[in-house]
Amino acid sequence: MKQKLILITGSPCVGKTAVAERLFGLCEDSAYFDGDWGWCVNPFSLDDPRLRNGDRTIAFALSNYLKSGFRYVICPTVVVIGEEIRASVLRGIDAENYSTVAFTLTCSEETLAARHRKRGDQTTLSYAWLRMPPHPGDYVVDTDGRTPEQVAAELKRIVDAAD
């Protein structure tokens, strides 16, 4: 079976990390890199040109895992929701013979607000990311009324059926 790079994106608080952690537990012979780690800088500003280095950080980490021979490489991150950033990350991966399976997680605005409150996030809640259209070719998975385990099981079925 060809190696699978699994991208999981969507709005902050939609459940990317929770689902990805459960999926990681379901996937034997897997590696996990939270793409948000590649963009973890202080102060954080999308206008900071140095932030573009995060694309290379993510690509480097994913390349290393793929070159190491892991069957599944799982990467949840909000940043690959945008076409330009996703293209930059994927161009930077120098591994070969793998396929990419990408997911955009979604939920209702009410669910997003509830998750934001539950998480105790001090940032202002924005629905802008939630309202963005999914990246072309992504599997769109609604997380409303479902546990992270249920969503992860659905993603695993899709990943294993894809090639």
C-alpha positions as CSV (number, residue, x, y, z in Angstrom):
1,M,0.0,0.0,0.0
2,K,1.2,3.5,-0.8
3,Q,2.0,5.8,2.1
4,K,-0.7,8.3,3.0
5,L,-0.2,11.9,4.0
6,I,-3.4,12.8,5.8
7,L,-4.2,16.5,6.1
8,I,-6.9,17.6,8.4
9,T,-8.0,21.3,8.3
10,G,-10.9,23.5,9.3
11,S,-11.7,26.4,11.6
12,P,-10.1,26.7,15.0
13,C,-12.3,24.8,17.5
14,V,-13.8,22.5,14.9
15,G,-12.1,19.5,16.3
16,K,-9.0,19.0,14.2
17,T,-6.6,18.1,17.0
18,A,-9.0,15.9,18.9
19,V,-9.9,14.0,15.7
20,A,-6.3,13.7,14.5
21,E,-5.2,12.4,17.9
22,R,-7.8,9.7,17.8
23,L,-7.0,8.9,14.2
24,F,-3.3,8.6,15.1
25,G,-4.3,6.0,17.7
26,L,-6.2,4.0,15.0
27,C,-3.4,4.0,12.5
28,E,-0.7,1.5,13.1
29,D,2.7,2.6,11.7
30,S,1.9,6.3,11.8
31,A,3.6,9.6,12.6
32,Y,1.9,12.8,13.8
33,F,2.9,16.4,13.3
34,D,0.6,19.2,14.2
35,G,1.1,21.8,11.5
36,D,0.3,24.6,13.9
37,W,3.6,23.8,15.6
38,G,5.4,25.0,12.4
39,W,3.7,28.4,12.8
40,C,4.1,28.8,16.6
41,V,5.7,32.2,17.0
42,N,5.3,35.1,19.4
43,P,3.9,37.5,18.6
44,F,1.8,35.8,16.0
45,S,0.8,37.9,13.0
46,L,-0.3,36.7,9.6
47,D,1.4,39.9,8.2
48,D,4.8,38.8,9.5
49,P,6.8,37.7,6.4
50,R,8.8,35.3,8.6
51,L,5.7,33.3,9.1
52,R,6.1,31.9,5.6
53,N,9.0,29.9,7.0
54,G,6.4,27.8,8.8
55,D,5.5,26.3,5.4
56,R,9.0,25.0,5.1
57,T,9.0,23.8,8.7
58,I,5.8,21.8,8.1
59,A,7.1,20.4,4.7
60,F,10.4,19.4,6.3
61,A,8.7,17.5,9.2
62,L,6.2,15.7,6.9
63,S,9.0,14.9,4.4
64,N,11.1,13.3,7.2
65,Y,8.2,11.2,8.4
66,L,7.4,10.0,4.8
67,K,11.0,9.3,4.1
68,S,11.2,7.3,7.3
69,G,8.6,4.9,5.8
70,F,5.6,5.5,8.1
71,R,2.5,4.2,6.4
72,Y,0.4,7.1,7.6
73,V,1.5,10.7,8.3
74,I,-1.1,12.7,10.0
75,C,-1.1,16.5,10.0
76,P,-3.9,18.6,11.5
77,T,-3.6,22.3,10.9
78,V,-5.7,25.3,10.2
79,V,-3.2,26.8,7.8
80,V,-3.6,24.4,4.9
81,I,-7.2,25.5,4.5
82,G,-5.9,28.2,2.2
83,E,-4.9,27.2,-1.3
84,E,-1.6,29.2,-1.4
85,I,-0.3,27.9,1.9
86,R,-1.3,24.3,1.1
87,A,0.4,24.5,-2.3
88,S,3.6,25.9,-0.6
89,V,3.6,23.1,2.0
90,L,3.0,20.3,-0.6
91,R,5.7,21.7,-3.0
92,G,8.2,21.6,-0.1
93,I,7.7,17.9,0.5
94,D,10.5,16.1,-1.2
95,A,9.4,12.5,-0.4
96,E,8.2,10.3,-3.2
97,N,5.5,7.6,-3.8
98,Y,2.9,8.8,-1.3
99,S,-0.7,9.9,-1.8
100,T,-2.4,12.8,0.0
101,V,-5.9,12.4,1.5
102,A,-7.2,15.7,2.8
103,F,-10.2,16.5,5.0
104,T,-11.9,19.8,5.9
105,L,-13.8,19.4,9.1
106,T,-16.9,21.6,9.6
107,C,-19.6,22.2,12.2
108,S,-22.4,24.6,12.8
109,E,-21.7,28.1,14.2
110,E,-23.5,27.1,17.4
111,T,-21.3,24.1,17.9
112,L,-18.2,26.1,17.1
113,A,-19.2,28.7,19.7
114,A,-19.8,26.0,22.3
115,R,-16.4,24.4,21.7
116,H,-14.7,27.8,21.9
117,R,-16.3,28.4,25.3
118,K,-15.5,24.9,26.5
119,R,-11.9,25.2,25.5
120,G,-11.7,28.5,27.4
121,D,-10.1,30.2,24.5
122,Q,-9.4,33.8,25.2
123,T,-9.3,34.9,21.6
124,T,-12.3,36.5,19.9
125,L,-14.5,33.9,18.3
126,S,-14.6,34.3,14.5
127,Y,-16.7,32.4,12.0
128,A,-14.5,33.5,9.0
129,W,-12.5,30.2,8.9
130,L,-15.7,28.2,9.2
131,R,-17.3,30.0,6.3
132,M,-14.4,29.5,4.0
133,P,-15.1,27.0,1.1
134,P,-13.3,23.7,1.5
135,H,-10.2,23.2,-0.5
136,P,-11.0,21.5,-3.8
137,G,-10.8,17.7,-3.5
138,D,-11.0,17.6,0.3
139,Y,-13.4,15.2,1.9
140,V,-15.8,17.4,3.9
141,V,-16.8,15.9,7.3
142,D,-19.3,17.4,9.6
143,T,-18.4,17.0,13.3
144,D,-21.7,18.2,14.7
145,G,-23.2,15.8,17.3
146,R,-20.3,13.4,16.9
147,T,-17.5,12.4,19.2
148,P,-13.9,12.7,18.0
149,E,-13.7,8.9,18.0
150,Q,-16.7,8.7,15.6
151,V,-15.2,11.2,13.3
152,A,-11.7,9.6,13.4
153,A,-13.3,6.2,12.5
154,E,-15.0,7.8,9.5
155,L,-11.7,9.3,8.4
156,K,-9.9,6.0,8.8
157,R,-12.4,4.3,6.6
158,I,-12.0,7.0,3.9
159,V,-8.2,6.9,4.1
160,D,-8.0,3.2,3.8
161,A,-10.4,3.1,0.8
162,A,-8.5,6.0,-1.0
163,D,-5.6,5.6,-3.3
